[in-house]
Amino acid sequence: MEIGDRAILGCPPTNLNALLEGTGVPEYAPTVEHALATCEKCGTGVWIGPRQRQARALLGDGAVVLCMVCAMQVQRQRGGGVIGHLGGGDGRPRKLG
């Protein structure tokens, strides 16, 4: 898949808490408004928020959904970039497990 210069929507992987276990980072809890998606580069399951879905719908083929790991790798290959936060995180937390 060609990522090119499309906007990257970096999403947390569904196994983020397992990856960060023991680091002291607070547990990630997606809201009930988050949905499951797939990283378009590596196929990892990710949580995509409502504002990311809205951006994807608005940008169409101009955006790509990537897990955070792939998003960082692509940004490094590009030589850097601008990182922005779409906001959110104010919804009702989803119960995991």
C-alpha positions in Angstrom: 0.0 0.0 0.0 1.3 3.4 -0.9 1.1 5.9 1.9 2.8 8.8 0.0 2.1 12.1 1.5 -1.3 11.3 2.8 -2.4 12.6 6.3 -1.7 10.0 8.9 -4.3 9.2 11.5 -2.2 7.5 14.2 -4.4 5.2 16.4 -3.6 3.3 19.6 -3.3 -0.4 19.0 -5.9 -2.5 20.8 -3.1 -4.2 22.8 -1.7 -0.8 24.0 -2.2 -1.7 27.7 -0.3 -5.0 27.3 2.5 -3.2 25.5 2.8 -0.6 28.3 2.4 -2.9 31.2 4.8 -2.2 34.0 5.9 1.2 32.7 3.8 3.2 35.1 1.8 4.8 32.2 -1.9 5.0 33.1 -4.1 2.4 31.5 -5.7 3.5 28.2 -9.4 3.2 28.1 -11.1 4.0 24.7 -14.5 5.6 25.0 -17.7 4.0 23.9 -17.5 6.2 20.8 -14.3 4.5 19.6 -14.5 1.8 17.0 -12.2 -1.0 15.9 -10.1 -0.4 12.7 -7.1 -2.0 11.2 -3.7 -0.4 10.6 -3.4 -0.1 6.8 0.3 -0.9 6.9 0.8 -3.8 9.3 -2.7 -5.0 9.9 -2.7 -4.5 13.7 -6.1 -3.8 15.3 -6.5 -0.2 16.5 -9.0 2.0 18.3 -10.2 4.9 16.1 -12.0 7.7 17.7 -15.0 9.6 16.4 -12.9 12.7 15.4 -10.4 10.5 13.5 -13.3 8.8 11.7 -14.7 12.2 10.8 -11.3 13.3 9.5 -11.0 10.1 7.5 -14.4 10.7 6.0 -13.6 14.3 5.2 -10.1 13.5 3.7 -11.1 10.2 1.9 -8.1 8.8 0.1 -6.0 11.7 1.5 -5.8 10.0 4.9 -4.4 6.7 6.1 -5.2 4.9 9.4 -2.0 3.6 11.0 -1.2 2.2 14.4 1.1 4.5 16.4 4.2 2.3 15.7 3.7 2.5 11.9 2.8 6.2 12.1 6.1 7.0 13.9 8.1 4.9 11.4 6.5 6.6 8.4 7.1 10.1 10.0 10.7 9.1 10.5 11.0 8.1 6.9 9.5 11.4 5.8 12.1 13.2 7.9 9.6 14.5 10.5 6.3 16.2 10.3 3.6 18.0 12.2 1.8 16.1 14.9 -1.6 17.3 16.0 -4.2 16.0 18.4 -7.8 16.0 17.2 -9.1 16.3 20.8 -11.6 14.1 22.4 -11.1 11.7 25.3 -14.1 13.2 27.0 -16.5 10.4 26.3 -17.7 7.6 28.6 -14.8 5.0 29.0 -15.4 1.6 27.5 -15.0 -1.3 29.9 -12.2 -3.6 28.7 -11.6 -7.2 29.7 
